[in-house]
Amino acid sequence: MKTEEVDFLIIGSGVAGLRAAIELAPYGGVLVVTKDKPNESSTEYAQGGIAAVMSDEDTVGIHLEDTLKAGDGLCREEAVKVLVEEGSERIKELISWGAEFDREGMKLSLTLEAAHSRRRILHARGDSTGKELERVLLKKVLSLKSVRKYPFAITMDLIIKDSECHGAYVVKDGEVIALLAKATILTTGGAGQLFSRTTNPMVATGDGMSIAFRAGALLEDMEFVQFHPTSLYSPTAPQFLLSESMRGEGAVLRNINGERFMERYHPMAELAPRDIVSRAIISEMVRTDSRHVYLDLRHMDKDFVKKRFPAIYATCLRYDVDITSDLIPVSPAAHYIMGGVKTDLDGKTSIKGLYAAGEVACTGVHGANRLASNSLLEGFVYGARAGSAARNTVISPSKSACYDPASGSIPDSEEIRRSLRKIMWEKVGIIRCANSLDEARRALRVHNHILNEDYCRRHELELKNMLTLARIIIEAADMRKGSVGAHYRSDFKDRGPNWNEHIAIDKGIIFF
Ligand SMILES: Cc1cc2nc3c(=O)[nH]c(=O)nc-3n(C[C@H](O)[C@H](O)[C@H](O)COP(=O)(O)OP(=O)(O)OC[C@H]3O[C@@H](n4cnc5c(N)ncnc54)[C@H](O)[C@@H]3O)c2cc1C
């Protein structure tokens, strides 16, 4: 088997991975492995913006309060403190690297999003913030001689010896390669593809969480999945996100009879926390026997809408929806996973030599529900922290590695993937109960044999990871017998006993 030694191995090239790479560059050779082209990530598609305290009307104390409130009692306060205190420093650094955030005159233009009590969301090119961030980060990485990108290489599993992480096995051009490293950082992003309705790109199949789980790492808060209230609903269009900042700027929701309904569900109406808006939409859809509701911007200035949301305007127009004059059909979609590989404030996981940052990680920053626009910030703050901590890792790279994955395919893999995503959406989605979770568990159990095989093609590897993670989310959702944050149980509508405890899972707890 081909073996390569590097100082630092980073798996994933979104905001967290690239920021970690920049931090590590002065301390040795850094290899950034990514399973697609370098910019293909959730980061690239982020629209609304990035939250940080950048104005005199705002303070880190208020940002902290807003984040804790959204997290519904389950945030780790010390992790949130780090996020809000270090956030503005990371943004200033980014601007010094060339990030062009939108401005009003000389001042940064700050917008409002749900559950933020101050305007603190920086945005770029209107609604293409993620593209601008990836552009700047990739340019910065390109200027660093010690960082090498390794695209179209999918990570299969970690190399674990004596309970320490020594790197990872990847497949590139059909060849399995052992990448041996002093420290490995997982920055593989989220898992929205587990659900049939999602805003996430195809790469978001939860690989990092499943890989870490198989290696024996602890995962936490896996029952908390955030569903974005507004993704474009059209049988002919992709599930395109309609950013929260549209509601922040004044867009309202209407049911198919044209009635505004959010005021009936929450005093903050359209700017209530995402889980409340998503559940309100589902209730209205059921009540009016419809598959969607509408987002309405028709009362807003047309030129402002086109200028503020140029990418959304252009995309919707391509599917015959003019957002300045038409009602936009929308429905909720899986958007973000609050849980992940449990880490401390330096990105350290429960496995020595293995770090995690960004959406794959669970620092506890988001608690039971993420405050909008805090995740890009988390990628910057904790990507840098993980990089900084990893440089001091003392793992000596193992000299040998051996892996012999089957090259077989899974018959009906497309069909299994489709049915898994449907099951997760219908049974483990916005509203769950013991019966639905059990139905999901039983339906997926028939594919358990896939979990015990090794594969070396992207499609099969992703399916195996999706099946692993689906089972983990089902078990965590079943264990939490109460409704907190984004986790809503129709059979346990109250918070339930021990609601403020975190559910941690590793392979010793779940036997498939
Ligand atoms: C449509 C959309 C809009 C959003 N808008 C906002 C917003 O406005 N503000 C905000 O704060 N957040 C937003 N989010 C969330 C935010 O974008 C993500 O949480 C964040 O970008 C995650 O960054 P990351 O670096 O952790 O992962 P990602 O950016 O997703 O990067 C993951 C990387 O890992 C790679 N990878 C995955 N598996 C493997 C594997 N097995 N082997 C090798 N490589 C692998 C991927 O190819 C990719 O390069 C949005 C998300 C979406 C989908």
The ligand as an SDF file (V2000), in Angstrom:
LIG
                    3D

 53 58  0  0  0  0  0  0  0  0999 V2000
  -26.9270   26.6810    1.8670 C   0  0  0  0  0  0  0  0  0  0  0  0
  -26.2610   26.9770    3.1700 C   0  0  0  0  0  0  0  0  0  0  0  0
  -26.2650   28.2700    3.6760 C   0  0  0  0  0  0  0  0  0  0  0  0
  -25.6360   28.5550    4.8860 C   0  0  0  0  0  0  0  0  0  0  0  0
  -25.6060   29.8390    5.3230 N   0  0  0  0  0  0  0  0  0  0  0  0
  -24.8970   30.1350    6.4430 C   0  0  0  0  0  0  0  0  0  0  0  0
  -24.7090   31.4780    6.8520 C   0  0  0  0  0  0  0  0  0  0  0  0
  -25.1770   32.3980    6.2050 O   0  0  0  0  0  0  0  0  0  0  0  0
  -24.0010   31.7010    7.9920 N   0  0  0  0  0  0  0  0  0  0  0  0
  -23.4550   30.6990    8.7320 C   0  0  0  0  0  0  0  0  0  0  0  0
  -22.8060   30.9650    9.7540 O   0  0  0  0  0  0  0  0  0  0  0  0
  -23.6160   29.4200    8.3560 N   0  0  0  0  0  0  0  0  0  0  0  0
  -24.2920   29.1140    7.2260 C   0  0  0  0  0  0  0  0  0  0  0  0
  -24.4280   27.8170    6.8370 N   0  0  0  0  0  0  0  0  0  0  0  0
  -23.7370   26.7770    7.6100 C   0  0  0  0  0  0  0  0  0  0  0  0
  -22.2470   26.8600    7.3220 C   0  0  0  0  0  0  0  0  0  0  0  0
  -22.0660   27.1430    5.9500 O   0  0  0  0  0  0  0  0  0  0  0  0
  -21.5480   25.5560    7.6650 C   0  0  0  0  0  0  0  0  0  0  0  0
  -21.8870   25.1290    8.9390 O   0  0  0  0  0  0  0  0  0  0  0  0
  -20.0310   25.7530    7.6030 C   0  0  0  0  0  0  0  0  0  0  0  0
  -19.6620   26.3100    6.3600 O   0  0  0  0  0  0  0  0  0  0  0  0
  -19.3230   24.4250    7.8170 C   0  0  0  0  0  0  0  0  0  0  0  0
  -17.9620   24.6230    7.5690 O   0  0  0  0  0  0  0  0  0  0  0  0
  -16.9770   23.3840    7.7120 P   0  0  0  0  0  0  0  0  0  0  0  0
  -15.6300   23.8860    7.3780 O   0  0  0  0  0  0  0  0  0  0  0  0
  -17.1910   22.7460    9.0210 O   0  0  0  0  0  0  0  0  0  0  0  0
  -17.5090   22.3400    6.6300 O   0  0  0  0  0  0  0  0  0  0  0  0
  -17.7370   22.4990    5.0560 P   0  0  0  0  0  0  0  0  0  0  0  0
  -17.6400   23.9010    4.6300 O   0  0  0  0  0  0  0  0  0  0  0  0
  -18.9780   21.7660    4.7010 O   0  0  0  0  0  0  0  0  0  0  0  0
  -16.5010   21.7020    4.4560 O   0  0  0  0  0  0  0  0  0  0  0  0
  -16.4160   20.2990    4.6020 C   0  0  0  0  0  0  0  0  0  0  0  0
  -15.2710   19.8000    3.7470 C   0  0  0  0  0  0  0  0  0  0  0  0
  -15.0010   18.4290    4.0530 O   0  0  0  0  0  0  0  0  0  0  0  0
  -14.8710   17.6870    2.8430 C   0  0  0  0  0  0  0  0  0  0  0  0
  -15.1660   16.2810    3.1420 N   0  0  0  0  0  0  0  0  0  0  0  0
  -16.3080   15.7540    3.6460 C   0  0  0  0  0  0  0  0  0  0  0  0
  -16.1790   14.4210    3.8120 N   0  0  0  0  0  0  0  0  0  0  0  0
  -14.9310   14.0990    3.4080 C   0  0  0  0  0  0  0  0  0  0  0  0
  -14.2010   12.8730    3.3080 C   0  0  0  0  0  0  0  0  0  0  0  0
  -14.7170   11.6870    3.6590 N   0  0  0  0  0  0  0  0  0  0  0  0
  -12.9280   12.9090    2.8300 N   0  0  0  0  0  0  0  0  0  0  0  0
  -12.3730   14.0870    2.4330 C   0  0  0  0  0  0  0  0  0  0  0  0
  -13.0220   15.2680    2.4880 N   0  0  0  0  0  0  0  0  0  0  0  0
  -14.2840   15.2710    2.9700 C   0  0  0  0  0  0  0  0  0  0  0  0
  -15.8310   18.3810    1.9050 C   0  0  0  0  0  0  0  0  0  0  0  0
  -15.5780   18.0480    0.5630 O   0  0  0  0  0  0  0  0  0  0  0  0
  -15.5520   19.8490    2.2510 C   0  0  0  0  0  0  0  0  0  0  0  0
  -14.3730   20.2830    1.6230 O   0  0  0  0  0  0  0  0  0  0  0  0
  -25.0440   27.5070    5.6320 C   0  0  0  0  0  0  0  0  0  0  0  0
  -25.0500   26.2070    5.1400 C   0  0  0  0  0  0  0  0  0  0  0  0
  -25.6530   25.9360    3.9090 C   0  0  0  0  0  0  0  0  0  0  0  0
  -25.6390   24.5380    3.3880 C   0  0  0  0  0  0  0  0  0  0  0  0
  1  2  1  0
  2  3  1  0
  2 52  2  0
  3  4  2  0
  4  5  1  0
  4 50  1  0
  5  6  2  0
  6  7  1  0
  6 13  1  0
  7  8  2  0
  7  9  1  0
  9 10  1  0
 10 11  2  0
 10 12  1  0
 12 13  2  0
 13 14  1  0
 14 15  1  0
 14 50  1  0
 15 16  1  0
 16 17  1  0
 16 18  1  0
 18 19  1  0
 18 20  1  0
 20 21  1  0
 20 22  1  0
 22 23  1  0
 23 24  1  0
 24 25  2  0
 24 26  1  0
 24 27  1  0
 27 28  1  0
 28 29  2  0
 28 30  1  0
 28 31  1  0
 31 32  1  0
 32 33  1  0
 33 34  1  0
 33 48  1  0
 34 35  1  0
 35 36  1  0
 35 46  1  0
 36 37  1  0
 36 45  1  0
 37 38  2  0
 38 39  1  0
 39 40  1  0
 39 45  2  0
 40 41  1  0
 40 42  2  0
 42 43  1  0
 43 44  2  0
 44 45  1  0
 46 47  1  0
 46 48  1  0
 48 49  1  0
 50 51  2  0
 51 52  1  0
 52 53  1  0
M  END
$$$$
